[in-house]
């Protein structure tokens, strides 16, 4: 559903943003860029774990689909078709 997709996107962006800020600050304090990368990668992994599987919290508002309509047999459909004529240009 669309509300679930919106929630998943918000969670994903929030985790990435928070992990990037924490990673930058920690990397700046320790003067190690590697820690920044590790923290952002951990945030990415956590956000993927929380948003990629179809968790029940993302399926609370299912879409209502139209019912299937049957319109006769295949023989009737084939008989109703007109042969296509190609005009020469």
Secondary structure, DSSP 8 states (H G I E B T S, - for coil): -HHHHHHHHHHHHHHHHHHHHHHHHHHHHHT-HHHHHHHHHHHHHHHHHHHSS--GGG-SS------------HHHHHHH---------
